[in-house]
Amino acid sequence: MKKFTSFLRFLLGLLIIASLAGSLTGCASSKKSESTGEYLDDSVLTTKVKASILGDSKLKVMQIDVETFKGIVQLSGFVDSQEAADRAVRLARTVRGVKQVNNSLIVK
């Protein structure tokens, strides 16, 4: 009986370790997913880029969608001119922490 109890404790310990390891790897990033910290950093970058666009009187923030993944900003939507698209890209590039800007803006 004592061996059986020791074996159960051993199994319980393994289960606890396995569940902890699983929960920790759930927070790690990969090529297709972000860690919690990266997600928060990207949320801040998105907000800063949107604020920068909003602060520019020549751009209409409602026309431009901003998404960020691992520091790479994706601009999409419809703008009135190529100048507006180029301006939005320039503004996004000036935001500290932005690694790259992908321009998918379409001129109407």
C-alpha positions in Angstrom: 0.0 0.0 0.0 2.9 2.4 0.8 4.3 1.8 -2.7 1.0 2.5 -4.3 0.6 5.8 -2.3 4.2 6.8 -3.3 3.4 6.0 -6.9 0.2 8.2 -6.8 2.2 11.1 -5.4 4.7 10.6 -8.1 2.0 10.7 -10.8 0.4 13.7 -9.2 3.7 15.5 -9.2 4.2 14.7 -12.9 0.7 16.0 -13.7 1.4 19.3 -11.9 4.7 19.7 -13.7 3.1 18.9 -17.1 0.3 21.4 -16.5 2.7 24.1 -15.4 4.9 23.5 -18.5 1.9 23.6 -20.7 0.7 26.9 -19.3 4.1 28.5 -19.6 4.5 27.5 -23.3 1.0 28.9 -23.9 2.5 32.4 -23.3 5.5 31.9 -25.7 5.4 33.3 -29.1 6.0 31.6 -32.5 6.0 32.7 -36.1 2.2 32.8 -36.2 1.3 33.8 -32.6 2.4 36.4 -30.1 3.2 36.2 -26.5 1.1 38.3 -24.1 3.9 40.9 -23.9 4.2 41.2 -27.6 0.4 41.5 -28.0 0.4 44.4 -25.5 3.4 46.1 -27.2 1.6 45.8 -30.6 -1.5 47.2 -29.1 0.4 50.2 -28.0 2.1 50.6 -31.4 -1.3 50.4 -33.1 -2.7 53.1 -30.8 0.3 55.4 -31.4 0.1 55.0 -35.2 -3.6 55.7 -35.1 -3.0 58.8 -33.0 -0.4 60.0 -35.4 -2.7 59.6 -38.3 -5.6 61.3 -36.3 -3.3 64.2 -35.5 -2.6 64.9 -39.2 -5.2 67.2 -40.7 -4.6 65.9 -44.3 -5.6 62.3 -43.4 -8.9 60.8 -42.4 -8.4 58.3 -39.7 -11.7 56.5 -40.4 -10.4 55.5 -43.8 -7.3 53.8 -42.6 -7.2 50.6 -40.6 -4.1 49.9 -38.6 -3.0 46.4 -37.4 0.2 45.4 -35.8 1.9 42.0 -35.4 5.3 41.7 -33.8 6.2 45.3 -34.6 5.1 45.1 -38.2 2.3 47.6 -39.0 -0.2 46.9 -41.7 -2.1 49.8 -43.1 -5.2 49.1 -45.1 -8.4 50.8 -46.3 -9.3 53.4 -48.9 -7.7 56.9 -49.2 -8.4 59.8 -51.4 -5.0 60.1 -53.0 -1.6 58.5 -53.4 -0.2 61.5 -51.4 -2.4 60.5 -48.5 -1.3 56.9 -48.7 2.4 57.9 -48.7 1.8 60.3 -45.8 0.2 57.6 -43.7 3.1 55.3 -44.3 5.6 58.0 -43.4 3.8 58.8 -40.2 3.6 55.1 -39.2 7.4 54.7 -39.9 8.2 57.6 -37.5 6.5 55.8 -34.5 9.2 54.5 -32.2 9.1 50.7 -32.1 7.7 50.1 -35.6 9.9 47.7 -37.3 8.2 47.7 -40.7 5.2 49.2 -42.4 3.2 47.2 -45.0 1.1 49.5 -47.2 -2.2 47.9 -48.4 -3.9 51.3 -48.8 -6.0 51.6 -51.9 -6.5 55.0 -53.7 -10.2 55.5 -54.6 
